[in-house]
Amino acid sequence: MLRLSKKADYALMAMKHLAIRTDAASASAREIAEQYDIPIELMAKVLQQLARRGLLTSHQGTRGGYQLSKATTAISVADIIQAIDGPLTVTACSTDDEQCGQFAKCNVRDPLWRIKDRIVAALATCSLAEIASDTPVGETVMPLSLSRSTPRPAAR
């Protein structure tokens, strides 16, 4: 199962928090942590990692804190996740280091790498702006039809 780490979850929450602020002021690690009941020390580490990767800027002082360093449309979900968790992997052999004993004979390695690339590409097309708006940008949300269709009689 593909699952984000808790730190990546917190990073997405913090980035959305900063994206939806209307005052464009900095937000402290404490403010964000308290808003979402996240340990302050952990939130501070997550925000520092995002700043090191260039997604946030930090400001010291009494009115200090963190701000987005780019427009919300220029930050992808892939950027945020990879800033925290590193490169996405879907199998133990998702890297080129050939550490797996089955590496030479594995018949699913290359297809799984292509699947991983598709997942990363999908995450890269979803921007922070889309997460902040809660609706897909440029898409209309279509309701799901939950009614059962009756089967047609077979042709004779």
C-alpha positions as CSV (number, residue, x, y, z in Angstrom):
1,M,0.0,0.0,0.0
2,L,1.2,3.4,-0.9
3,R,1.1,5.6,2.2
4,L,2.5,9.0,3.1
5,S,4.4,9.5,6.3
6,K,2.8,11.4,9.2
7,K,5.4,14.1,8.6
8,A,4.3,14.4,4.9
9,D,0.7,14.7,6.1
10,Y,1.7,17.5,8.5
11,A,3.7,19.2,5.8
12,L,0.6,19.2,3.5
13,M,-1.6,20.5,6.3
14,A,0.9,23.3,7.1
15,M,1.3,24.3,3.5
16,K,-2.5,24.5,3.0
17,H,-2.7,26.5,6.2
18,L,-0.2,29.0,4.8
19,A,-1.9,29.0,1.4
20,I,-5.4,29.9,2.7
21,R,-4.2,32.8,4.9
22,T,-5.8,36.0,3.6
23,D,-3.4,38.3,5.4
24,A,-0.2,36.9,3.9
25,A,1.5,37.3,7.3
26,S,3.9,34.7,8.6
27,A,2.7,31.9,10.7
28,S,4.8,30.3,13.5
29,A,5.3,26.6,14.0
30,R,3.5,27.0,17.3
31,E,0.4,28.6,15.6
32,I,0.2,25.9,13.0
33,A,0.8,23.1,15.5
34,E,-1.8,24.3,17.9
35,Q,-4.4,24.8,15.2
36,Y,-4.1,21.1,14.2
37,D,-3.1,19.5,17.5
38,I,0.4,18.5,16.2
39,P,3.4,18.4,18.5
40,I,5.2,21.7,18.2
41,E,8.7,20.2,17.9
42,L,7.6,17.9,15.1
43,M,5.9,20.8,13.2
44,A,9.0,22.9,13.7
45,K,11.1,20.2,12.1
46,V,8.7,19.8,9.2
47,L,8.6,23.5,8.5
48,Q,12.4,23.7,8.7
49,Q,12.7,20.9,6.1
50,L,10.2,22.7,3.8
51,A,12.3,25.9,4.2
52,R,15.5,24.0,3.4
53,R,13.9,22.7,0.2
54,G,12.9,26.3,-0.8
55,L,9.2,25.9,-0.4
56,L,9.0,28.2,2.6
57,T,10.9,31.3,3.7
58,S,11.5,31.8,7.4
59,H,11.6,35.1,9.3
60,Q,13.2,35.5,12.7
61,G,11.9,37.8,15.5
62,T,8.7,38.6,17.3
63,R,6.6,38.7,14.2
64,G,8.6,35.9,12.6
65,G,7.4,32.6,11.2
66,Y,7.0,30.9,7.9
67,Q,5.6,32.0,4.5
68,L,5.3,30.3,1.2
69,S,8.3,31.1,-1.0
70,K,6.4,30.7,-4.3
71,A,2.9,31.1,-5.6
72,T,0.5,28.3,-4.7
73,T,0.2,27.3,-8.3
74,A,4.0,26.8,-8.5
75,I,4.2,24.3,-5.6
76,S,3.1,20.8,-6.4
77,V,2.0,18.1,-4.0
78,A,5.0,16.1,-5.3
79,D,7.3,18.9,-4.2
80,I,5.9,18.9,-0.7
81,I,5.9,15.1,-0.2
82,Q,9.4,14.7,-1.7
83,A,10.8,17.6,0.4
84,I,9.8,15.6,3.5
85,D,9.9,11.9,2.5
86,G,12.5,12.0,-0.3
87,P,12.0,10.3,-3.6
88,L,8.8,8.2,-3.9
89,T,9.2,4.5,-3.9
90,V,6.6,1.8,-4.5
91,T,8.9,-1.3,-3.9
92,A,12.0,-2.1,-2.1
93,C,13.9,-2.0,-5.3
94,S,12.6,1.4,-6.4
95,T,16.1,2.8,-6.5
96,D,19.0,2.1,-8.9
97,D,21.3,0.7,-6.3
98,E,20.5,-2.9,-7.2
99,Q,20.5,-4.1,-3.6
100,C,17.7,-6.6,-4.1
101,G,18.7,-10.2,-4.6
102,Q,16.0,-10.5,-7.3
103,F,17.1,-7.4,-9.2
104,A,18.6,-9.2,-12.2
105,K,15.7,-11.6,-12.7
106,C,12.8,-9.6,-11.5
107,N,10.1,-9.5,-14.1
108,V,8.0,-6.7,-12.5
109,R,10.7,-4.2,-11.6
110,D,10.5,-2.1,-14.8
111,P,6.7,-2.0,-14.9
112,L,6.6,-1.0,-11.2
113,W,9.1,1.8,-11.9
114,R,6.8,3.1,-14.7
115,I,3.9,3.0,-12.3
116,K,5.9,5.0,-9.7
117,D,6.7,7.5,-12.4
118,R,3.0,7.9,-13.2
119,I,2.2,8.4,-9.5
120,V,4.9,11.1,-9.2
121,A,3.6,12.7,-12.4
122,A,0.1,12.7,-11.1
123,L,1.2,14.3,-7.8
124,A,3.2,16.8,-9.8
125,T,0.1,18.0,-11.6
126,C,-1.8,18.7,-8.4
127,S,-0.8,22.1,-7.0
128,L,-1.0,23.6,-3.6
129,A,-3.6,26.0,-5.1
130,E,-5.8,23.0,-5.9
131,I,-5.4,21.6,-2.3
132,A,-6.2,25.0,-0.8
133,S,-9.3,25.4,-2.9
134,D,-10.6,21.9,-2.0
135,T,-11.8,21.5,-5.6
136,P,-9.8,20.4,-8.7
137,V,-8.6,23.4,-10.6
138,G,-10.1,23.5,-14.1
139,E,-12.3,20.5,-13.4
140,T,-16.0,20.2,-12.7
141,V,-16.8,17.8,-9.9
142,M,-19.2,15.2,-11.3
143,P,-21.5,13.4,-8.9
144,L,-21.2,9.6,-8.8
145,S,-24.1,7.6,-10.0
146,L,-24.8,5.0,-7.5
147,S,-27.9,3.5,-9.2
148,R,-27.7,0.0,-10.6
149,S,-28.5,-0.4,-14.2
150,T,-30.6,-3.4,-15.1
151,P,-28.8,-5.9,-17.4
152,R,-30.0,-6.0,-20.9
153,P,-31.3,-9.3,-22.2
154,A,-28.8,-11.2,-24.3
155,A,-29.1,-11.0,-28.0
156,R,-30.3,-14.2,-29.7
